[in-house]
Amino acid sequence: FPSHDRTSFKIKEILGQKTFTFLFMGRIAPKKRLDLALVAFSNLPREIQEESKLVICGSGDADYVSAIKLKAEKLHITNRVEFKGWVVAGEKSEILWNSDCFLLTSEDENFAIAAGEALAHGLPCILSTKVALSNLVRKYRAGKVFSNLEASEISGAMIELFKSDSIDLKSRAKVS
């Protein structure tokens, strides 16, 4: 990936751009557990919700995508969740550069190419231990790894990264 000077959330905050972006990018399917990601996001304290958003990029079975969108409605978070659909090349890279944290709540991932791309763009990751790259994220402290597929544990990781020194985390993510 080309060299890029990432704008951290702290710098965006100084500039008055206060939206912290949690990003999911990949195939939208039941094993990705986006339902948990939505519940975790809805469980964030109100002040964090007001300063953040969850961007979901990807496509999948139309009925399942509709069910995920309905879940966001039922959780009353549609104003903070953005569904972008499938993105490619330049748009994908732009979204990665402009996000603050990559989130993958998957039940099972052999490699997780999207998480690798996020790390290559300097994004700290929140991954389940079921994602093969979680060992690298843990080793290099390039984000948070959770072992239980529970919304409360995921929310805790989201809160921790939201409040963390994002410049330090992003430099560790880039190294991994």
PyRosetta script that sets phi, psi and omega in degrees:
from pyrosetta import init, pose_from_sequence

init()
pose = pose_from_sequence("FPSHDRTSFKIKEILGQKTFTFLFMGRIAPKKRLDLALVAFSNLPREIQEESKLVICGSGDADYVSAIKLKAEKLHITNRVEFKGWVVAGEKSEILWNSDCFLLTSEDENFAIAAGEALAHGLPCILSTKVALSNLVRKYRAGKVFSNLEASEISGAMIELFKSDSIDLKSRAKVS")
pose.set_psi(1, 147.7)
pose.set_omega(1, -179.8)
pose.set_phi(2, -66.6)
pose.set_psi(2, 152.0)
pose.set_omega(2, 176.9)
pose.set_phi(3, -63.6)
pose.set_psi(3, 140.0)
pose.set_omega(3, -178.3)
pose.set_phi(4, -151.6)
pose.set_psi(4, 132.4)
pose.set_omega(4, 177.6)
pose.set_phi(5, -85.2)
pose.set_psi(5, 97.6)
pose.set_omega(5, -176.3)
pose.set_phi(6, -66.4)
pose.set_psi(6, 138.7)
pose.set_omega(6, 174.4)
pose.set_phi(7, -87.5)
pose.set_psi(7, 114.4)
pose.set_omega(7, -178.7)
pose.set_phi(8, -77.2)
pose.set_psi(8, 163.2)
pose.set_omega(8, 177.6)
pose.set_phi(9, -59.2)
pose.set_psi(9, -38.9)
pose.set_omega(9, -179.7)
pose.set_phi(10, -60.8)
pose.set_psi(10, -42.8)
pose.set_omega(10, 179.0)
pose.set_phi(11, -68.4)
pose.set_psi(11, -42.2)
pose.set_omega(11, 177.8)
pose.set_phi(12, -59.7)
pose.set_psi(12, -37.9)
pose.set_omega(12, 179.3)
pose.set_phi(13, -63.3)
pose.set_psi(13, -43.6)
pose.set_omega(13, 178.5)
pose.set_phi(14, -59.9)
pose.set_psi(14, -38.2)
pose.set_omega(14, -179.6)
pose.set_phi(15, -80.2)
pose.set_psi(15, -1.0)
pose.set_omega(15, 178.8)
pose.set_phi(16, 87.3)
pose.set_psi(16, 9.4)
pose.set_omega(16, 177.4)
pose.set_phi(17, -102.1)
pose.set_psi(17, 89.4)
pose.set_omega(17, -167.2)
pose.set_phi(18, -92.2)
pose.set_psi(18, 12.5)
pose.set_omega(18, -177.5)
pose.set_phi(19, -89.2)
pose.set_psi(19, 116.3)
pose.set_omega(19, 175.5)
pose.set_phi(20, -88.2)
pose.set_psi(20, 126.9)
pose.set_omega(20, -174.7)
pose.set_phi(21, -107.3)
pose.set_psi(21, 116.6)
pose.set_omega(21, 168.6)
pose.set_phi(22, -89.1)
pose.set_psi(22, 133.5)
pose.set_omega(22, -173.9)
pose.set_phi(23, -123.7)
pose.set_psi(23, 130.3)
pose.set_omega(23, 164.9)
pose.set_phi(24, -111.8)
pose.set_psi(24, 133.9)
pose.set_omega(24, 177.6)
pose.set_phi(25, -139.7)
pose.set_psi(25, 122.5)
pose.set_omega(25, 179.0)
pose.set_phi(26, 157.4)
pose.set_psi(26, -169.4)
pose.set_omega(26, 178.8)
pose.set_phi(27, -71.8)
pose.set_psi(27, 133.9)
pose.set_omega(27, 178.3)
pose.set_phi(28, -90.0)
pose.set_psi(28, 106.8)
pose.set_omega(28, -176.2)
pose.set_phi(29, -147.5)
pose.set_psi(29, 157.3)
pose.set_omega(29, -178.0)
pose.set_phi(30, -52.9)
pose.set_psi(30, -38.8)
pose.set_omega(30, -177.1)
pose.set_phi(31, -66.5)
pose.set_psi(31, -16.2)
pose.set_omega(31, 178.6)
pose.set_phi(32, -77.1)
pose.set_psi(32, -15.7)
pose.set_omega(32, 176.8)
pose.set_phi(33, 54.5)
pose.set_psi(33, 44.9)
pose.set_omega(33, 174.5)
pose.set_phi(34, -62.4)
pose.set_psi(34, -25.2)
pose.set_omega(34, 175.2)
pose.set_phi(35, -58.5)
pose.set_psi(35, -41.2)
pose.set_omega(35, 177.4)
pose.set_phi(36, -68.4)
pose.set_psi(36, -39.4)
pose.set_omega(36, 178.6)
pose.set_phi(37, -60.9)
pose.set_psi(37, -41.1)
pose.set_omega(37, 178.9)
pose.set_phi(38, -65.6)
pose.set_psi(38, -44.0)
pose.set_omega(38, 178.8)
pose.set_phi(39, -63.9)
pose.set_psi(39, -44.0)
pose.set_omega(39, 178.4)
pose.set_phi(40, -58.7)
pose.set_psi(40, -44.5)
pose.set_omega(40, 178.8)
pose.set_phi(41, -63.3)
pose.set_psi(41, -42.0)
pose.set_omega(41, -179.4)
pose.set_phi(42, -67.3)
pose.set_psi(42, -22.8)
pose.set_omega(42, 179.9)
pose.set_phi(43, -84.9)
pose.set_psi(43, -7.2)
pose.set_omega(43, 178.4)
pose.set_phi(44, -63.0)
pose.set_psi(44, 147.0)
pose.set_omega(44, 175.8)
pose.set_phi(45, -55.1)
pose.set_psi(45, 145.7)
pose.set_omega(45, -175.9)
pose.set_phi(46, -51.0)
pose.set_psi(46, -43.0)
pose.set_omega(46, -177.6)
pose.set_phi(47, -64.6)
pose.set_psi(47, -30.8)
pose.set_omega(47, 176.5)
pose.set_phi(48, -76.5)
pose.set_psi(48, -42.1)
pose.set_omega(48, 177.4)
pose.set_phi(49, -57.3)
pose.set_psi(49, -40.7)
pose.set_omega(49, -177.5)
pose.set_phi(50, -67.7)
pose.set_psi(50, -21.5)
pose.set_omega(50, -179.1)
pose.set_phi(51, -107.4)
pose.set_psi(51, 12.7)
pose.set_omega(51, -177.7)
pose.set_phi(52, -142.9)
pose.set_psi(52, 168.8)
pose.set_omega(52, 174.5)
pose.set_phi(53, -147.1)
pose.set_psi(53, 160.8)
pose.set_omega(53, 175.4)
pose.set_phi(54, -114.5)
pose.set_psi(54, 118.8)
pose.set_omega(54, 178.9)
pose.set_phi(55, -104.2)
pose.set_psi(55, 127.2)
pose.set_omega(55, -179.3)
pose.set_phi(56, -115.8)
pose.set_psi(56, 115.8)
pose.set_omega(56, 179.0)
pose.set_phi(57, -114.4)
pose.set_psi(57, 127.4)
pose.set_omega(57, 177.8)
pose.set_phi(58, 149.3)
pose.set_psi(58, 174.1)
pose.set_omega(58, 177.3)
pose.set_phi(59, -136.5)
pose.set_psi(59, 170.1)
pose.set_omega(59, 179.8)
pose.set_phi(60, -175.4)
pose.set_psi(60, -165.4)
pose.set_omega(60, 177.2)
pose.set_phi(61, -54.9)
pose.set_psi(61, 128.1)
pose.set_omega(61, -174.5)
pose.set_phi(62, -56.6)
pose.set_psi(62, -40.7)
pose.set_omega(62, 179.8)
pose.set_phi(63, -65.0)
pose.set_psi(63, -40.1)
pose.set_omega(63, 180.0)
pose.set_phi(64, -69.5)
pose.set_psi(64, -41.7)
pose.set_omega(64, 177.6)
pose.set_phi(65, -60.0)
pose.set_psi(65, -42.1)
pose.set_omega(65, 177.2)
pose.set_phi(66, -61.8)
pose.set_psi(66, -40.0)
pose.set_omega(66, 179.4)
pose.set_phi(67, -64.6)
pose.set_psi(67, -38.5)
pose.set_omega(67, 178.4)
pose.set_phi(68, -67.2)
pose.set_psi(68, -41.6)
pose.set_omega(68, 177.6)
pose.set_phi(69, -64.2)
pose.set_psi(69, -38.7)
pose.set_omega(69, 177.3)
pose.set_phi(70, -64.4)
pose.set_psi(70, -38.5)
pose.set_omega(70, 177.8)
pose.set_phi(71, -60.7)
pose.set_psi(71, -42.7)
pose.set_omega(71, 177.5)
pose.set_phi(72, -61.4)
pose.set_psi(72, -39.7)
pose.set_omega(72, 177.4)
pose.set_phi(73, -62.8)
pose.set_psi(73, -47.0)
pose.set_omega(73, -178.2)
pose.set_phi(74, -63.7)
pose.set_psi(74, -29.1)
pose.set_omega(74, 178.7)
pose.set_phi(75, -85.7)
pose.set_psi(75, -2.8)
pose.set_omega(75, 178.6)
pose.set_phi(76, 61.0)
pose.set_psi(76, 41.9)
pose.set_omega(76, -179.8)
pose.set_phi(77, -123.9)
pose.set_psi(77, 14.0)
pose.set_omega(77, -177.2)
pose.set_phi(78, -61.4)
pose.set_psi(78, -24.9)
pose.set_omega(78, 178.1)
pose.set_phi(79, -74.9)
pose.set_psi(79, -12.1)
pose.set_omega(79, -179.3)
pose.set_phi(80, -118.7)
pose.set_psi(80, 2.5)
pose.set_omega(80, 179.6)
pose.set_phi(81, -119.1)
pose.set_psi(81, 129.4)
pose.set_omega(81, -177.9)
pose.set_phi(82, -120.4)
pose.set_psi(82, 121.6)
pose.set_omega(82, 176.1)
pose.set_phi(83, -97.9)
pose.set_psi(83, 115.7)
pose.set_omega(83, -176.2)
pose.set_phi(84, -99.8)
pose.set_psi(84, -11.4)
pose.set_omega(84, -174.6)
pose.set_phi(85, 76.3)
pose.set_psi(85, -166.4)
pose.set_omega(85, -178.6)
pose.set_phi(86, -73.7)
pose.set_psi(86, 134.3)
pose.set_omega(86, 178.1)
pose.set_phi(87, -122.9)
pose.set_psi(87, 151.6)
pose.set_omega(87, -177.4)
pose.set_phi(88, -131.3)
pose.set_psi(88, 158.8)
pose.set_omega(88, 170.9)
pose.set_phi(89, 34.1)
pose.set_psi(89, -111.4)
pose.set_omega(89, -174.2)
pose.set_phi(90, -58.8)
pose.set_psi(90, -42.4)
pose.set_omega(90, 179.6)
pose.set_phi(91, -64.7)
pose.set_psi(91, -40.2)
pose.set_omega(91, 178.9)
pose.set_phi(92, -60.5)
pose.set_psi(92, -48.2)
pose.set_omega(92, -179.5)
pose.set_phi(93, -62.4)
pose.set_psi(93, -42.0)
pose.set_omega(93, 178.5)
pose.set_phi(94, -61.1)
pose.set_psi(94, -42.4)
pose.set_omega(94, 178.9)
pose.set_phi(95, -64.0)
pose.set_psi(95, -42.8)
pose.set_omega(95, 178.3)
pose.set_phi(96, -61.8)
pose.set_psi(96, -45.3)
pose.set_omega(96, -180.0)
pose.set_phi(97, -63.0)
pose.set_psi(97, -32.3)
pose.set_omega(97, -175.4)
pose.set_phi(98, -94.8)
pose.set_psi(98, 8.6)
pose.set_omega(98, 176.8)
pose.set_phi(99, -101.5)
pose.set_psi(99, 165.9)
pose.set_omega(99, -177.2)
pose.set_phi(100, -112.9)
pose.set_psi(100, -21.6)
pose.set_omega(100, -176.1)
pose.set_phi(101, -158.6)
pose.set_psi(101, 135.2)
pose.set_omega(101, 177.0)
pose.set_phi(102, -96.8)
pose.set_psi(102, 136.0)
pose.set_omega(102, -176.0)
pose.set_phi(103, -124.3)
pose.set_psi(103, 123.3)
pose.set_omega(103, 176.7)
pose.set_phi(104, -135.9)
pose.set_psi(104, 106.7)
pose.set_omega(104, -175.3)
pose.set_phi(105, -100.3)
pose.set_psi(105, 31.7)
pose.set_omega(105, -171.6)
pose.set_phi(106, -68.8)
pose.set_psi(106, 147.5)
pose.set_omega(106, 174.5)
pose.set_phi(107, -75.8)
pose.set_psi(107, -24.2)
pose.set_omega(107, -174.2)
pose.set_phi(108, -166.1)
pose.set_psi(108, 123.4)
pose.set_omega(108, 176.7)
pose.set_phi(109, -143.3)
pose.set_psi(109, 122.4)
pose.set_omega(109, 177.4)
pose.set_phi(110, -65.8)
pose.set_psi(110, -46.8)
pose.set_omega(110, -179.7)
pose.set_phi(111, -129.9)
pose.set_psi(111, -47.6)
pose.set_omega(111, -177.3)
pose.set_phi(112, 75.1)
pose.set_psi(112, 72.7)
pose.set_omega(112, -179.5)
pose.set_phi(113, -55.5)
pose.set_psi(113, -41.8)
pose.set_omega(113, -178.6)
pose.set_phi(114, -62.2)
pose.set_psi(114, -37.9)
pose.set_omega(114, 176.9)
pose.set_phi(115, -65.8)
pose.set_psi(115, -38.9)
pose.set_omega(115, 175.9)
pose.set_phi(116, -62.3)
pose.set_psi(116, -41.7)
pose.set_omega(116, 177.3)
pose.set_phi(117, -64.4)
pose.set_psi(117, -39.6)
pose.set_omega(117, 178.5)
pose.set_phi(118, -62.0)
pose.set_psi(118, -46.2)
pose.set_omega(118, 178.4)
pose.set_phi(119, -61.8)
pose.set_psi(119, -40.0)
pose.set_omega(119, 178.5)
pose.set_phi(120, -63.0)
pose.set_psi(120, -26.9)
pose.set_omega(120, 177.4)
pose.set_phi(121, -90.6)
pose.set_psi(121, 6.8)
pose.set_omega(121, 177.9)
pose.set_phi(122, 79.7)
pose.set_psi(122, 19.8)
pose.set_omega(122, -179.8)
pose.set_phi(123, -89.8)
pose.set_psi(123, 126.6)
pose.set_omega(123, 170.5)
pose.set_phi(124, -65.4)
pose.set_psi(124, 149.0)
pose.set_omega(124, -175.7)
pose.set_phi(125, -118.6)
pose.set_psi(125, 146.8)
pose.set_omega(125, 167.6)
pose.set_phi(126, -112.1)
pose.set_psi(126, 114.6)
pose.set_omega(126, -175.1)
pose.set_phi(127, -131.4)
pose.set_psi(127, 150.7)
pose.set_omega(127, 171.8)
pose.set_phi(128, -81.2)
pose.set_psi(128, 157.9)
pose.set_omega(128, 177.4)
pose.set_phi(129, -64.6)
pose.set_psi(129, -11.3)
pose.set_omega(129, 178.5)
pose.set_phi(130, -80.5)
pose.set_psi(130, -3.0)
pose.set_omega(130, 177.8)
pose.set_phi(131, -99.2)
pose.set_psi(131, 123.4)
pose.set_omega(131, -175.1)
pose.set_phi(132, -53.5)
pose.set_psi(132, -37.7)
pose.set_omega(132, -179.0)
pose.set_phi(133, -70.8)
pose.set_psi(133, -7.7)
pose.set_omega(133, -178.3)
pose.set_phi(134, -59.8)
pose.set_psi(134, -31.0)
pose.set_omega(134, 178.3)
pose.set_phi(135, -62.5)
pose.set_psi(135, -40.5)
pose.set_omega(135, 178.3)
pose.set_phi(136, -69.4)
pose.set_psi(136, -40.5)
pose.set_omega(136, 179.0)
pose.set_phi(137, -61.6)
pose.set_psi(137, -42.0)
pose.set_omega(137, 178.0)
pose.set_phi(138, -66.8)
pose.set_psi(138, -48.0)
pose.set_omega(138, -176.9)
pose.set_phi(139, -57.9)
pose.set_psi(139, -45.2)
pose.set_omega(139, -176.6)
pose.set_phi(140, -94.8)
pose.set_psi(140, 4.3)
pose.set_omega(140, -179.4)
pose.set_phi(141, 51.9)
pose.set_psi(141, 46.9)
pose.set_omega(141, -176.9)
pose.set_phi(142, -100.3)
pose.set_psi(142, 35.8)
pose.set_omega(142, -179.1)
pose.set_phi(143, 144.8)
pose.set_psi(143, -153.1)
pose.set_omega(143, -178.8)
pose.set_phi(144, -127.7)
pose.set_psi(144, 143.2)
pose.set_omega(144, 177.0)
pose.set_phi(145, -120.3)
pose.set_psi(145, 131.4)
pose.set_omega(145, 178.0)
pose.set_phi(146, -117.1)
pose.set_psi(146, 147.9)
pose.set_omega(146, -175.8)
pose.set_phi(147, -101.9)
pose.set_psi(147, -25.6)
pose.set_omega(147, -179.2)
pose.set_phi(148, -104.2)
pose.set_psi(148, 130.6)
pose.set_omega(148, 177.6)
pose.set_phi(149, -78.7)
pose.set_psi(149, 69.6)
pose.set_omega(149, 179.8)
pose.set_phi(150, -127.3)
pose.set_psi(150, 137.8)
pose.set_omega(150, -177.6)
pose.set_phi(151, -57.5)
pose.set_psi(151, -37.4)
pose.set_omega(151, -177.4)
pose.set_phi(152, -65.0)
pose.set_psi(152, -38.6)
pose.set_omega(152, 178.6)
pose.set_phi(153, -69.5)
pose.set_psi(153, -39.4)
pose.set_omega(153, 178.7)
pose.set_phi(154, -66.4)
pose.set_psi(154, -43.7)
pose.set_omega(154, 177.0)
pose.set_phi(155, -58.4)
pose.set_psi(155, -42.1)
pose.set_omega(155, 179.2)
pose.set_phi(156, -59.6)
pose.set_psi(156, -42.9)
pose.set_omega(156, 178.2)
pose.set_phi(157, -65.5)
pose.set_psi(157, -40.1)
pose.set_omega(157, 179.3)
pose.set_phi(158, -63.4)
pose.set_psi(158, -43.3)
pose.set_omega(158, 178.9)
pose.set_phi(159, -62.5)
pose.set_psi(159, -44.8)
pose.set_omega(159, -178.8)
pose.set_phi(160, -60.9)
pose.set_psi(160, -44.1)
pose.set_omega(160, 179.6)
pose.set_phi(161, -71.2)
pose.set_psi(161, -35.5)
pose.set_omega(161, 177.2)
pose.set_phi(162, -59.0)
pose.set_psi(162, -40.5)
pose.set_omega(162, -175.9)
pose.set_phi(163, -88.1)
pose.set_psi(163, -7.0)
pose.set_omega(163, -172.9)
pose.set_phi(164, -78.8)
pose.set_psi(164, 171.2)
pose.set_omega(164, 173.4)
pose.set_phi(165, -77.3)
pose.set_psi(165, 96.0)
pose.set_omega(165, -173.2)
pose.set_phi(166, -65.0)
pose.set_psi(166, -27.7)
pose.set_omega(166, 179.8)
pose.set_phi(167, -65.0)
pose.set_psi(167, -44.9)
pose.set_omega(167, 179.2)
pose.set_phi(168, -64.7)
pose.set_psi(168, -45.1)
pose.set_omega(168, 179.7)
pose.set_phi(169, -61.6)
pose.set_psi(169, -41.7)
pose.set_omega(169, -178.0)
pose.set_phi(170, -67.6)
pose.set_psi(170, -33.7)
pose.set_omega(170, 177.6)
pose.set_phi(171, -69.9)
pose.set_psi(171, -35.5)
pose.set_omega(171, 176.5)
pose.set_phi(172, -70.0)
pose.set_psi(172, -37.4)
pose.set_omega(172, 178.7)
pose.set_phi(173, -62.8)
pose.set_psi(173, -41.3)
pose.set_omega(173, -178.7)
pose.set_phi(174, -64.5)
pose.set_psi(174, -35.2)
pose.set_omega(174, -179.4)
pose.set_phi(175, -69.5)
pose.set_psi(175, -36.9)
pose.set_omega(175, -175.5)
pose.set_phi(176, -69.1)
pose.dump_pdb("model.pdb")
